[in-house]
Amino acid sequence: MKRHFIILLFSILTSLIFFSCKQKTIKTDAKDYAKRYFLVSDTNKGSLKVEIHIEVPVAFTNKIILDSIRKTIITNLFRENYISHSNDSLVEIFSNELAVDYRLNNAPMINLLDSGSMYSFNNEHVLSGFSLLSDKNIYVYGIERYVYMGGAHGLETRNYINFNLKTGNVINESDLFVNNYKNELAELIKRRIIEESKETKNTKNSEPIISLEDTDFWTDSIKPNGNFYITDEGINYVFNPYEIAPYYLGETEVTIPFSRLTNLLKPNSPIAYLVEKQQ
């Protein structure tokens, strides 16, 4: 009888340990890869530099939700057909495919140049994928990409995906904001651009913006673009180069505290618990 009791107690303890150790937030593994591919045997004719540093989701309490999140992230990092590749092979396969395209697009052009030409075909592709907010309700993933394919300059972009861990679905603006929110949110974003220019005046040694009409921002283009990330304190919108301004102004990030969004947020949105913490 005593032996059966010990076995039963051991089973209960084992079960408790198992369930307590189940991953309640998204766990990721880091994948890093760096390689330079030369266009032809003459290394002076150009090369493709590839650097990849990403986090790949590998564990969560609900495997169906985990698989859905991984699928979305991999599709945005690479392409949909990469979903079937193992996590260990993703970055190398992608890097090698970039090299194939680089050579196909540039190698034939070498024959069109004079043998004494000093022109070289140097390209870059730098990709980062990383976790931001991660708790039992929301998981936020960011993607930074820099691509240079010749010309005056490369292009750097940042894009974000916010996941509802209850469903595995991407959190869109329509999940957060009340109906007819766009015009009011657009005006708030414009006000925050002006306010933040004043807040950062001392650190950036630049003149604060008095009116967007006096800048090179394309004011009609400043509106909610779906590219945002959720934090503990608010929602940050990111506008990439050429989106709301000329390239020389770079990207624009706008921080909007929850306190400024009170009239626009749905009461039962996926971020309601974060909003309550700030009240």
BAZAPA-530812 format. One line per 8 residues: number of its first residue (from 1); for each residue z, x, y of N, C-alpha, C, O, CB. Coordinates in steps of 0.02 Angstrom, whole numbers, plus 50000, padded with zeros to 5 digits. Each point is the difference from the previous one (the first is absolute). Glycine has a CB too. Layout:
<atoms>
NUM) Z:X:Y:Z:X:Y:Z:X:Y:Z:X:Y:Z:X:Y ~ ... $
</atoms>
This chain:
<atoms>
1) 50000:50042:49940:50000:49958:50060:50000:50044:50063:49964:49987:50048:50097:49922:49889 ~ 49982:50143:50060:50004:50045:50057:49934:50036:50011:49979:50010:50057:50142:50005:49921 ~ 49845:50003:49967:49936:50035:50004:49948:49955:50033:49962:50023:50042:50066:50043:49855 ~ 49971:49870:50084:49951:49953:50029:50013:49991:50075:49954:49994:50040:50036:49946:49850 ~ 50074:50060:50128:50018:49992:50071:49975:50060:50041:49975:49992:50055:50127:49940:49912 ~ 49906:50127:50005:49978:50062:50034:49924:49999:50009:49974:50018:50053:50123:50045:49898 ~ 49868:49916:49996:49927:49996:50003:49978:49950:50054:49954:50013:50039:50038:50018:49839 ~ 50042:49911:50123:49984:49948:50050:50013:50025:50070:49960:49990:50046:50067:49921:49870 $
9) 50030:50123:50093:50017:50026:50066:49949:50053:50023:49981:50002:50058:50140:49976:49918 ~ 49858:50064:49977:49951:50052:50016:49934:49968:50021:49967:50023:50047:50088:50055:49871 ~ 49925:49868:50047:49937:49966:50016:50003:49970:50070:49952:50004:50038:50030:49971:49840 ~ 50075:49994:50138:50008:49970:50067:49995:50053:50054:49966:49991:50051:50106:49917:49899 ~ 49964:50147:50040:49999:50054:50049:49930:50029:50009:49978:50015:50056:50141:50011:49915 ~ 49846:49982:49973:49932:50026:50003:49954:49953:50040:49960:50023:50041:50058:50034:49848 ~ 49990:49878:50099:49959:49951:50035:50015:50001:50075:49955:49996:50041:50042:49933:49856 ~ 50068:50077:50120:50019:50001:50070:49971:50062:50035:49975:49995:50056:50130:49943:49917 $
17) 49898:50118:49993:49972:50061:50029:49925:49993:50009:49973:50021:50052:50118:50047:49894 ~ 49875:49903:50004:49928:49992:50003:49979:49957:50059:49956:50019:50039:50038:49994:49838 ~ 50038:49930:50130:49981:49954:50053:50020:50026:50069:49966:49987:50049:50045:49919:49870 ~ 50044:50130:50085:50021:50028:50064:49953:50055:50023:49995:50015:50060:50123:49955:49914 ~ 49849:50062:49978:49956:50056:50016:49928:49979:50012:49958:50041:50018:50117:50031:49915 ~ 49910:49865:50058:49933:49977:50012:49983:50010:50073:50041:49987:50044:49967:49930:49863 ~ 49931:50106:50106:49979:50018:50068:49994:49938:50044:49956:49958:49989:49984:50142:49965 ~ 50105:49894:50096:50000:49941:50043:49958:50010:50063:49984:49952:50035:50129:50021:49922 $
25) 49869:50089:50057:49952:50015:50053:49942:50039:49968:50004:50021:49942:50087:49981:50149 ~ 49856:50006:49946:49942:50036:49973:50015:50074:49993:50021:50033:50048:49902:49882:50004 ~ 50067:50111:49888:50006:50072:49989:49930:50030:49999:49954:49971:49971:50155:50014:49963 ~ 49883:50074:50096:49934:50031:50003:50002:50071:49974:50053:50032:49997:49919:49897:50101 ~ 49971:50095:49882:49991:50071:49982:49951:50031:50050:49951:49968:50020:50071:50008:49856 ~ 49992:50085:50145:49957:50035:50047:49944:50035:49963:50010:50031:49948:50087:49985:50130 ~ 49843:49978:49950:49941:50034:49973:49968:50041:50056:49981:49974:50052:49999:49933:49863 ~ 50016:50158:50073:49973:50046:50051:49940:50038:49972:49999:50019:49942:50115:49992:50110 $
33) 49837:49999:49991:49939:50034:49977:49967:50032:50061:49994:49969:50053:49990:49950:49850 ~ 49994:50142:50090:49964:50035:50054:49947:50045:49969:50014:50038:49953:50088:49958:50122 ~ 49838:49999:49952:49946:50041:49973:49944:50007:50052:49990:49954:50040:50038:50009:49842 ~ 49938:50092:50117:49942:50011:50043:49938:50007:49957:49998:50041:49953:50075:50016:50135 ~ 49876:49904:49927:49937:50001:49963:49946:50030:50044:49989:49977:50056:50045:49920:49876 ~ 49933:50155:50043:49947:50031:50040:49934:49965:49988:49986:49976:49945:50074:50134:50050 ~ 49900:49888:50058:49937:49962:49996:49951:50034:49953:49970:49967:49957:50048:49993:50160 ~ 49974:50105:49890:49955:50040:49957:50036:50066:49985:50056:50010:50021:49838:49937:50028 $
41) 50072:50097:49915:50031:50064:49982:50018:50043:50060:50048:50038:49999:49889:49958:49894 ~ 50024:49997:50160:50015:50035:50063:50056:49962:50035:49988:49948:50030:49892:50097:49981 ~ 50180:49982:49986:50058:49964:50025:50000:49992:50076:50039:49961:50027:50024:50083:49877 ~ 49892:49992:50131:49996:49993:50072:49962:49938:50021:50001:49982:50059:50004:50141:49950 ~ 49962:49844:49944:49960:49942:50017:50040:49935:50006:49974:49948:50019:49932:50107:49923 ~ 50158:49950:50041:50041:49940:50011:50041:49982:49939:49986:50022:49944:49929:49939:50135 ~ 50136:49999:49933:50044:49978:49946:50031:49933:50018:50001:49979:50057:50024:50141:49911 ~ 49999:49848:49980:50038:49937:50008:50072:50014:49982:50016:50021:49945:49882:49908:50027 $
49) 50147:50060:50077:50071:50008:49987:50030:49932:49985:49994:49953:50040:50012:50149:50037 ~ 50027:49893:49865:50031:49938:49980:50075:50011:49992:50021:50046:49964:49873:49916:49978 ~ 50146:49996:50091:50072:50002:49991:50025:49928:49989:49985:49956:50040:50026:50148:50033 ~ 50025:49887:49873:50025:49933:49984:50074:50004:49984:50022:50040:49957:49864:49925:49998 ~ 50153:49995:50079:50072:49996:49988:50018:49926:50000:50004:49969:50053:50019:50146:50002 ~ 49989:49857:49887:50013:49928:49996:50060:49985:49955:50019:50040:49957:49859:49939:50062 ~ 50152:49963:49993:50050:49973:49956:49969:49941:49962:49968:49957:50030:50128:50079:50047 ~ 49913:49964:49857:49973:49947:49958:50058:49960:49970:50044:50029:49969:49853:50040:50005 $
57) 50103:49865:50034:50054:49959:49971:49999:50005:49924:49948:49993:49968:50046:49928:50129 ~ 50065:50092:49873:50003:50008:49928:50054:49957:49966:49999:49993:49939:49959:50123:50079 ~ 50088:49856:50020:50053:49961:49968:50025:49946:50048:50006:50010:50060:50026:50089:49870 ~ 49984:49843:50039:50030:49945:50036:50028:49952:49947:49978:50001:49943:49943:50011:50158 ~ 50126:49946:49919:50031:49955:49952:49951:49950:49969:50011:49977:49945:50094:50036:50120 ~ 49841:49971:49973:49950:49952:49976:49933:50037:49992:49970:50020:50050:50090:49882:50006 ~ 49917:50107:49883:49939:50039:49988:49938:49966:50028:49954:50033:50024:50099:50013:49874 ~ 49945:49887:50100:49941:49964:50027:49993:50013:50074:49946:50013:50025:50067:49898:49887 $
65) 50044:50086:50124:49999:50014:50072:49983:50073:50013:49962:50016:50045:50123:49893:49973 ~ 49943:50136:49941:49985:50071:50007:49925:50012:49993:49970:50036:50040:50143:49993:49915 ~ 49856:49942:49993:49929:50010:49988:49958:49973:50058:49949:50030:50019:50072:49963:49858 ~ 50001:49950:50151:49963:49971:50057:50003:50045:50061:49950:50010:50034:50076:49876:49922 ~ 50033:50143:50057:50009:50045:50057:49960:50063:49990:49966:50024:50046:50148:49929:49975 ~ 49890:50075:49919:49961:50062:49986:49926:49987:50009:49965:50041:50029:50123:49996:49890 ~ 49888:49906:50057:49928:49984:50006:49979:49999:50073:49947:50027:50017:50060:49906:49877 ~ 50033:50035:50148:49982:49995:50071:50001:50069:50033:49955:50016:50039:50093:49868:49964 $
73) 50003:50156:49981:50005:50066:50031:49943:50045:49978:49969:50033:50041:50155:49954:49964 ~ 49863:50015:49930:49947:50044:49975:49932:49979:50029:49959:50043:50017:50107:49976:49877 ~ 49922:49916:50112:49937:49976:50028:49993:50024:50072:49945:50019:50021:50058:49881:49904 ~ 50051:50099:50113:49996:50021:50070:49998:50076:50008:49969:50025:50048:50092:49872:49981 ~ 49970:50139:49926:49997:50073:50003:49931:50026:49979:49972:50044:50032:50151:49960:49944 ~ 49852:49968:49970:49938:50024:49971:49948:49943:49999:49970:49985:50051:50094:50100:49878 ~ 49928:49885:50014:49957:49941:49993:50027:49959:49941:50041:50025:49961:49857:50035:50088 ~ 50077:49880:49944:50026:49955:49948:49989:50029:49930:50041:49988:49956:49938:49915:50119 $
81) 49966:50133:49915:49985:50025:49934:50047:50056:49978:49997:50024:49943:49885:49944:50076 ~ 50163:50055:50026:50048:50052:49982:50063:49971:49968:50042:50037:49975:49913:50032:50118 ~ 50052:49866:49908:50061:49969:49973:50010:50017:49927:50056:50008:49977:49930:49899:50104 ~ 49959:50099:49882:50005:50013:49928:50017:50073:49984:50018:50016:49943:49900:49893:50039 ~ 50077:50136:50066:50016:50070:49988:50076:50010:49998:50037:49964:50033:49855:50071:50023 ~ 50129:50014:49906:50072:50015:49997:50024:50030:50065:49960:50029:50038:50031:49989:49838 ~ 50072:49976:50138:50028:50027:50061:49991:50076:50005:49991:50027:50054:50092:49881:49946 ~ 49918:50126:49942:49994:50072:49999:49929:50024:50015:49991:50057:50021:50103:49946:49898 $
89) 49857:49954:50070:49930:50021:50009:49968:49976:50064:49946:50022:50019:50045:49979:49859 ~ 50042:49953:50157:49971:49967:50058:49974:50049:50053:49941:49998:50018:50136:49908:49961 ~ 49967:50137:50044:49982:50042:50057:49946:50051:49983:49957:50014:50042:50158:49971:50001 ~ 49886:50041:49897:49948:50049:49982:49932:49967:49992:49950:50027:50023:50138:50042:49919 ~ 49911:49873:50027:49936:49964:49993:49971:49983:50068:49940:50009:50012:50099:49943:49878 ~ 50004:50023:50155:49976:49982:50067:49975:50062:50037:49948:49997:50033:50134:49908:49971 ~ 49955:50150:49991:49980:50061:50033:49932:50026:49975:49958:50021:50039:50163:50007:49977 ~ 49870:49969:49919:49937:50023:49971:49942:49956:50020:49944:50024:50010:50120:50022:49894 $
97) 49948:49889:50103:49946:49955:50022:49982:50013:50073:49942:49996:50018:50098:49918:49900 ~ 50010:50102:50122:49986:50019:50070:49955:50062:50002:49954:50004:50041:50156:49946:49995 ~ 49904:50097:49920:49961:50062:49998:49928:49986:49979:49954:50030:50029:50149:50034:49943 ~ 49887:49892:49980:49932:49983:49979:49961:49969:50058:49943:50019:50012:50098:49963:49870 ~ 49990:49971:50153:49966:49968:50057:49986:50050:50056:49948:49999:50031:50109:49893:49940 ~ 49991:50153:50040:49992:50051:50052:49939:50044:49986:49960:50013:50045:50164:49987:49974 ~ 49868:50021:49919:49944:50043:49983:49934:49963:50000:49949:50026:50023:50128:50042:49908 ~ 49923:49870:50045:49939:49960:50001:49975:49987:50071:49940:50001:50012:50096:49946:49881 $
105) 50010:50043:50152:49981:49982:50069:49982:50061:50043:49962:49994:50048:50113:49908:49942 ~ 49952:50157:49992:49991:50058:50044:49959:50057:49972:49966:50034:50038:50141:49935:50008 ~ 49894:50041:49888:49964:50057:49971:49925:49998:50017:49972:50053:50016:50112:49949:49892 ~ 49882:49941:50088:49928:49999:50015:49985:50021:50072:49945:50024:50013:50042:49886:49903 ~ 50060:50083:50130:49988:50016:50070:49998:50075:50012:49972:50023:50050:50082:49870:49981 ~ 49976:50145:49924:50000:50073:50008:49929:50027:50000:49984:50047:50037:50128:49959:49907 ~ 49845:49965:50015:49931:50023:49995:49960:49987:50064:49948:50030:50011:50057:49950:49867 ~ 50021:49975:50164:49965:49985:50062:50019:50047:50056:49969:50000:50053:50027:49882:49912 $
113) 50056:50159:50024:50023:50047:50051:49967:50067:49992:49981:50020:49945:50126:49919:50060 ~ 49887:50096:50049:49975:50068:50000:50047:50044:49960:50061:49991:50002:49883:49992:50110 ~ 50030:50065:49852:50041:50042:49956:50054:50038:50039:50051:50019:49972:49850:49993:49951 ~ 50086:49999:50141:50049:50036:50040:50048:49954:50037:50041:50023:50040:49876:50066:49972 ~ 50079:49847:49974:50042:49952:50036:50074:50011:49982:50017:50012:49943:49888:49905:50058 ~ 50137:50077:50050:50071:50007:49990:50034:49933:49991:50062:49996:49993:49936:50108:50075 ~ 49964:49842:49931:50029:49934:49993:50032:49991:49931:49972:50021:49950:49942:49933:50131 ~ 50144:50015:49918:50033:49988:49936:50021:49928:49996:50012:49967:50051:50028:50152:49944 $
121) 49964:49856:49945:50017:49930:49987:50072:49995:49976:50014:49997:49940:49865:49977:50032 ~ 50166:50026:50075:50072:49997:49984:50026:49929:50007:49995:49971:50054:50019:50149:49983 ~ 50013:49852:49910:50027:49933:50000:50073:50002:49979:50023:50048:49968:49864:49903:50007 ~ 50150:49996:50042:50070:49993:49979:50014:49928:49980:49973:49953:50028:50060:50142:50048 ~ 50012:49899:49876:50026:49933:49982:50074:50010:49983:50016:50029:49948:49870:49928:50009 ~ 50157:50019:50087:50072:50006:49990:50029:49931:49994:49991:49957:50044:50013:50152:50021 ~ 50032:49879:49880:50025:49933:49985:50074:50002:49983:50022:50040:49959:49864:49926:50000 ~ 50153:49990:50072:50071:49994:49986:50017:49927:49987:49976:49955:50035:50050:50147:50036 $
129) 50016:49886:49879:50025:49933:49986:50075:50004:49989:50023:50039:49959:49866:49926:49991 ~ 50149:49994:50086:50072:50010:50000:50037:49934:50008:49974:49951:50027:50009:50162:50021 ~ 50079:49887:49927:50043:49942:50004:50037:50000:50067:50019:50052:50026:49994:49946:49849 ~ 49997:49942:50151:50041:49992:50060:50060:49957:49983:50043:50021:49961:49855:49990:50114 ~ 50107:49929:49952:50055:49955:49983:49996:49983:49925:49947:49981:49974:50054:49972:50144 ~ 50055:50053:49848:50002:49984:49929:50070:49974:49982:50048:50039:49997:49864:50049:49978 ~ 50093:49847:50014:50063:49971:49976:49983:49950:49945:49945:50003:49973:50111:50013:50140 ~ 49989:49939:49870:49987:49954:49945:49955:49942:50020:49981:49959:49957:50129:50073:49996 $
137) 49873:49963:50112:49959:49944:50024:49931:50021:50024:49951:49964:49989:50153:49981:50042 ~ 49892:50113:50002:49937:50021:50031:49986:50073:49984:50046:50042:49997:49971:49874:50096 ~ 49919:50098:49897:49978:50069:49990:49941:50012:50047:49951:49962:49999:50089:50041:49879 ~ 49965:50049:50163:49948:50016:50048:49968:50067:49982:50035:50049:49988:50025:49885:50103 ~ 49873:50066:49909:49964:50060:49981:49951:50019:50056:49964:49957:50026:50047:50014:49851 ~ 49989:50093:50141:49955:50024:50052:49947:50046:49973:50011:50038:49953:50081:49951:50129 ~ 49849:50009:49949:49945:50043:49981:49972:50034:50062:49978:49968:50047:49994:49957:49855 ~ 50029:50141:50098:49970:50040:50053:49940:50037:49972:50004:50030:49946:50108:49983:50113 $
145) 49833:49985:49977:49939:50032:49976:49965:50036:50058:49990:49971:50054:49997:49941:49855 ~ 49994:50149:50080:49960:50038:50048:49936:50021:49966:50001:50032:49947:50102:50009:50115 ~ 49841:49941:49968:49934:50016:49971:49958:50034:50054:49991:49974:50055:50016:49928:49864 ~ 49967:50157:50064:49953:50035:50044:49937:50013:49960:50001:50033:49948:50093:50020:50119 ~ 49850:49922:49958:49935:50008:49965:49949:50032:50046:49940:49986:49995:50086:49914:49934 ~ 49997:50143:50117:49956:50031:50048:50001:49962:50065:50027:49945:50004:49901:50097:49904 ~ 50042:49987:50143:49999:49966:50065:50056:50024:50046:50031:50052:49987:49919:49850:49957 ~ 50061:50060:50109:50047:50021:50051:50072:49999:49977:50040:50043:50020:49881:49913:50064 $
153) 50096:49997:49874:50070:49995:49978:50004:49958:49936:49954:49963:49983:50086:50049:50136 ~ 50017:49994:49848:50013:49958:49943:50032:49935:50022:50006:49986:50060:50007:50115:49867 ~ 50008:49859:50024:50032:49937:50016:50063:49993:49958:49999:50005:49939:49890:49942:50090 ~ 50166:50041:50006:50065:49991:49966:50021:49928:50007:49999:49971:50055:50034:50148:49968 ~ 49987:49851:49921:50020:49930:50001:50066:49992:49963:50017:50038:49955:49863:49925:50050 ~ 50157:49985:50015:50062:49981:49965:49997:49925:49985:49984:49960:50044:50083:50132:50014 ~ 49947:49891:49881:50000:49930:49980:50061:49986:49956:50025:50044:49965:49849:49951:50041 ~ 50150:49943:49997:50063:49983:49967:49993:49936:49959:49962:49955:50016:50101:50101:50076 $
161) 49976:49943:49853:50002:49941:49957:50073:49982:49989:50040:50042:49981:49851:49990:49961 ~ 50125:49905:50071:50068:49975:49992:50002:49952:49941:49962:49952:49998:50062:50062:50125 ~ 50020:49999:49828:50002:49960:49940:50063:49957:49997:50054:50023:50018:49878:50064:49923 ~ 50061:49852:50035:50056:49957:49984:50019:50013:49928:49961:49985:49954:50002:49925:50129 ~ 50095:50119:49905:50019:50019:49932:50021:49940:49957:50011:50007:49940:50025:50102:50105 ~ 49969:49833:49985:50014:49940:49961:49937:49975:49964:50004:49969:49948:50087:50000:50132 ~ 49851:50046:49951:49937:49975:49973:49949:50054:49983:49956:49990:49959:50064:49908:50107 ~ 49987:50159:49966:49950:50053:49992:49942:49993:50048:49955:50042:50000:50078:49966:49882 $
169) 49968:49940:50159:49945:49987:50046:50008:50042:50064:50055:50019:50019:49934:49865:49934 ~ 49954:50129:50078:50001:50033:50065:50025:49951:50053:49981:49941:50000:49923:50134:49966 ~ 50140:49949:50078:50025:49958:50054:49950:50003:50058:49990:50053:50030:50131:49968:49935 ~ 49849:49922:50051:49952:49996:50054:50032:49970:50062:50057:49976:49998:49850:50012:49919 ~ 50058:50015:50138:50025:49971:50063:50016:49926:49991:50049:49975:50028:49884:50108:50038 ~ 50026:49881:49895:50010:49928:49991:50065:49986:49962:50026:49944:50004:49850:50040:49996 ~ 50150:50065:49964:50064:49991:49965:50060:50008:50046:50055:49977:49986:49891:50065:49910 ~ 50042:49991:50161:50054:50016:50045:50004:49956:50062:50054:49981:50023:49936:50134:49937 $
177) 49951:49868:50066:49998:49968:50065:49983:49925:49996:49966:49977:49955:50002:50133:50094 ~ 50057:49854:50001:49986:49928:50005:49926:49990:50017:49965:50048:50017:50154:49928:50019 ~ 49858:49961:49960:49931:49985:50018:49986:50017:50073:50044:49996:50043:49956:49913:49870 ~ 49938:50109:50099:49977:50013:50069:50040:50057:50033:50017:49996:50059:49948:49884:49950 ~ 50050:50171:49953:50040:50056:50025:49959:50053:50035:50028:50040:50037:50051:49937:49872 ~ 49857:50025:50080:49960:50059:50017:49999:50015:50075:50008:50058:50020:49922:49918:49881 ~ 50059:49974:50140:49996:50013:50073:50066:50027:50027:50001:50048:50039:49913:49862:49971 ~ 50141:50058:49971:50065:50022:50025:50018:50069:49974:50028:50041:50037:50008:49840:49970 $
185) 49947:50133:49930:50015:50066:49972:49956:50053:50033:50023:50056:50011:50010:49890:49879 ~ 49905:50036:50124:49955:50048:50034:50028:50019:50068:49999:50059:50019:49903:49891:49922 ~ 50124:50002:50096:50030:50015:50066:50062:50042:49992:50013:50044:50042:49941:49849:50003 ~ 50085:50094:49903:50060:50040:49988:49982:50072:49984:50032:50047:50023:50028:49850:49936 ~ 49888:50112:50001:49977:50068:49983:49979:50037:50063:50016:50059:50009:49946:49902:49878 ~ 50002:50005:50158:49979:50032:50063:50060:50019:50042:50002:50055:50029:49892:49878:49968 ~ 50156:50023:50006:50060:50016:50039:50037:50060:49971:50025:50042:50036:49985:49837:49996 ~ 49992:50124:49901:50035:50055:49967:49963:50066:50011:50033:50052:50004:50012:49868:49910 $
193) 49889:50080:50090:49963:50061:50015:50022:50027:50067:50011:50060:50008:49891:49901:49923 ~ 50103:49995:50119:50021:50020:50067:50073:50023:49999:50016:50052:50028:49903:49867:50022 ~ 50125:50043:49917:50071:50018:49997:50011:50067:49966:50039:50041:50023:49990:49837:49975 ~ 49936:50132:49946:50011:50062:49963:49971:50060:50038:50025:50056:49992:49971:49879:49901 ~ 49953:50055:50147:49974:50055:50041:50053:50023:50049:50004:50060:50016:49878:49896:49972 ~ 50159:49998:50036:50055:50018:50046:50057:50033:49962:50032:50046:50025:49936:49858:50050 ~ 50045:50071:49863:50054:50028:49959:49986:50071:49979:50046:50040:49991:49979:49845:49969 ~ 49911:50132:50031:49981:50067:49975:49976:50046:50055:49977:50055:49986:49994:49893:49906 $
201) 50033:50031:50170:49976:50040:50057:50031:50070:50000:49964:50049:50008:50020:49845:50058 ~ 50081:50110:49925:50034:50064:50004:49983:50046:49942:49997:50061:50008:50094:49883:50053 ~ 49898:50027:49880:49986:50042:49941:49927:50022:49996:49986:50054:49974:50106:49886:49966 ~ 49864:50020:50085:49928:50017:49996:49973:50028:50065:49942:50020:50004:50045:49890:49912 ~ 50056:50092:50136:49979:50027:50064:49936:49967:50026:49955:50033:50024:50099:50075:49945 ~ 49943:49827:50026:49942:49962:50023:50023:49944:50045:50057:49978:49997:49880:50051:49897 ~ 50017:49948:50147:50016:49946:50046:50005:49933:49962:49958:49986:49957:49984:50076:50137 ~ 50107:49897:49922:50006:49935:49967:49943:49954:50020:49972:50006:50054:50152:50007:49942 $
209) 49860:49941:49959:49948:49951:50014:50029:49944:50042:50051:49971:49983:49889:50058:49909 ~ 50027:49956:50163:50021:49944:50042:49963:49937:49980:50030:49946:49995:49994:50133:50099 ~ 49912:49927:49894:49958:49944:49979:49947:50025:49952:49969:50052:50013:50051:49887:50097 ~ 49969:50025:49836:49949:50021:49952:49930:49998:50031:49955:50035:49977:50117:49922:49930 ~ 49920:50002:50144:49934:49995:50033:49981:50065:50034:49942:50013:50013:50077:49865:50003 ~ 50032:50164:49998:49987:50063:50034:49993:50058:49951:49997:50058:50019:50066:49900:50079 ~ 49933:50026:49838:49993:50051:49948:49933:49992:49965:49960:49957:50017:50165:50047:49966 ~ 49864:50040:49967:49939:49995:49961:50009:49959:49936:49956:49998:49957:50011:50112:50088 $
217) 50090:49856:49949:50009:49954:49944:49950:49943:50007:49985:49976:50054:50137:50054:49936 ~ 49852:49948:49952:49957:49942:49999:50045:49939:49991:50014:49980:49944:49886:50085:50008 ~ 50121:49906:50103:50053:49950:49999:49982:49939:49958:50044:49970:49969:49990:50069:50143 ~ 49903:49942:49887:49979:49941:49961:50007:50013:49925:50003:49953:49960:49918:50015:50132 ~ 50081:50095:49889:50006:50018:49928:50072:50005:49977:50012:50006:49940:49881:50054:50070 ~ 50154:49938:50036:50071:50007:49982:50025:49933:49975:50014:49955:50039:50003:50138:50047 ~ 49990:49902:49850:50022:49939:49967:50027:50018:49931:49988:50055:49976:49927:49874:50088 ~ 50123:50026:49905:50025:50015:49932:49942:50017:49953:49952:49963:49994:50146:49959:50026 $
225) 49909:50136:49946:49945:50023:49958:50018:50003:49925:49960:50023:49960:50001:50043:50137 ~ 50099:49911:49886:50021:50001:49929:50023:50067:49975:50024:50005:49944:49897:49905:50039 ~ 50073:50142:50059:50022:50067:49980:50068:50014:50029:50007:50027:50055:49873:50013:49939 ~ 50172:49941:49969:50069:50007:50023:50045:50022:49943:49982:49993:49942:49998:49919:50146 ~ 50078:50114:49930:50049:50014:49949:50069:49974:50023:50018:50004:50058:49916:50098:49903 ~ 50102:49872:49990:50065:49969:50012:50054:50054:49995:49999:50042:49955:49961:49847:50000 ~ 50087:50109:50092:50058:50045:49998:50064:49958:49999:49997:49939:50000:49939:50152:50063 ~ 50120:49943:49936:50064:49964:50002:50012:49965:50067:50040:49954:50004:50005:50130:49916 $
233) 49919:49938:50131:50014:49976:50067:49943:49960:50032:50011:49968:50052:50062:50130:49960 ~ 49869:49904:49959:49944:49964:50031:49935:50010:49963:49999:50018:49941:50058:49994:50167 ~ 49888:49976:49928:49933:50007:49972:49961:50048:50044:49998:49992:50061:50005:49891:49891 ~ 49966:50167:50017:49960:50049:50037:49926:49988:49986:49978:50001:49943:50116:50083:50051 ~ 49868:49906:50059:49927:49993:49994:49967:50067:50015:50021:50037:50044:49985:49842:49989 ~ 49941:50136:49929:49964:50062:50009:49926:49985:50011:49969:49962:49962:50114:50100:49965 ~ 49890:49967:50126:49929:49993:50016:49968:50069:49995:50020:50046:50035:50001:49854:50042 ~ 49930:50107:49881:49969:50064:49988:49949:50017:50054:49979:49956:50038:50038:50028:49839 $
241) 49962:50080:50127:49952:50020:50051:49937:49956:49999:49976:49980:49947:50067:50137:50044 ~ 49932:49867:50068:49942:49958:50012:50014:49925:49991:49956:49959:50011:49974:50136:49951 ~ 50131:49887:50020:50015:49930:49988:50014:49962:50065:49975:49945:50010:50070:50087:49878 ~ 49996:49998:50155:50016:49967:50064:49989:50047:50059:50016:49983:50057:50067:49944:49884 ~ 49891:50133:50044:49992:50049:50054:49952:50055:49976:49987:50006:49940:50130:49970:50105 ~ 49856:50064:50001:49957:50056:49981:50037:50051:49957:50062:50000:49997:49874:49984:50109 ~ 50026:50058:49860:50029:50048:49953:50052:50045:50032:50051:50015:49969:49843:49982:49969 ~ 50095:50024:50124:50045:50049:50030:50071:49974:50009:50047:50039:50006:49854:50009:50052 $
249) 50108:49886:49943:50067:49972:50005:50036:49999:49933:50060:49986:49997:49900:49945:50099 ~ 50003:50083:49851:50031:50004:49933:50022:49932:49975:49974:49948:50020:50063:50166:50007 ~ 50012:49887:49928:50027:49938:49973:50054:49973:50047:50029:50036:50040:49945:50001:49843 ~ 50038:49899:50111:50053:49968:50040:50047:49965:49952:49979:49957:49961:49944:50028:50138 ~ 50141:50031:49905:50051:49966:49959:50046:49961:50046:50023:50027:50051:49971:50063:49860 ~ 50019:49849:50072:50041:49956:50041:50059:49975:49958:49991:49970:49947:49908:49995:50121 ~ 50161:50048:49957:50061:49978:49966:50025:49935:50031:50011:49996:50061:50019:50124:49913 ~ 49978:49829:49985:50023:49935:50024:50065:49983:49964:49999:49983:49941:49883:49978:50085 $
257) 50175:50042:50009:50064:49982:49969:50000:49926:49980:49965:49959:50030:50094:50129:50038 ~ 49979:49896:49881:50006:49930:49977:50023:49955:50058:49980:49942:50004:50045:50097:49879 ~ 50017:49988:50161:50026:49960:50055:49945:49975:50047:50009:49950:50035:50097:50114:49958 ~ 49837:49971:50007:49944:49979:50043:49954:49952:49964:49953:49973:50030:50054:50136:50029 ~ 50006:49879:49877:49956:49958:49959:50032:49934:49980:49972:49963:49959:49975:50140:49999 ~ 50110:49882:50070:50039:49942:49979:49960:49935:49998:50005:49962:49952:50094:50094:50096 ~ 49861:49932:50003:49963:49937:50005:49937:49999:49957:49968:49948:49993:50076:50040:50122 ~ 49938:50069:49857:49937:50005:49963:50010:50003:49924:49953:49985:49963:49999:50072:50135 $
265) 50107:49962:49880:50011:50009:49928:50018:49934:49966:50037:49960:50027:50000:50157:49996 ~ 49936:49874:49917:50020:49943:49959:50072:50009:49978:50021:50056:49986:49860:49928:49974 ~ 50158:49962:50038:50071:50006:49982:50012:50023:49929:50051:50031:49985:49972:49880:50097 ~ 49931:50073:49873:50008:50018:49929:49950:50052:49977:49978:50000:49943:50067:49886:50036 ~ 49936:50158:50066:49951:50051:49983:50031:50053:49954:50061:50001:49993:49881:49980:50117 ~ 50018:50061:49859:50026:50052:49956:50046:50050:50035:50038:50036:49967:49859:49952:49966 ~ 50100:50015:50134:50042:50048:50036:50060:49966:50033:50033:50032:50041:49866:50039:49978 ~ 50114:49866:49965:50055:49964:50033:50067:50036:49992:50041:49999:50046:49897:49893:49933 $
273) 50074:50138:49964:50064:50034:49988:50008:50062:50044:50056:50018:50018:49942:49940:49865 ~ 49946:50074:50135:50003:50057:50045:50013:49978:50072:50038:50032:50037:49884:50030:49888 ~ 50047:49882:50094:50010:49972:50066:50073:49981:50010:50028:50012:50053:49853:49947:49949 ~ 50149:50010:49948:50069:49978:50004:50048:50059:50011:50050:49993:50035:49922:49910:49892 ~ 50012:50153:50043:50043:50059:50007:50001:50026:50072:50048:50031:50022:49927:50000:49858 ~ 49971:49955:50157:49995:50025:50068:50030:49952:50051:50006:50016:50060:49892:50046:49907 ~ 50122:49879:50011:50026:49950:50046:50076:50008:50009:50031:49962:50037:49877:49959:49929 $
</atoms>
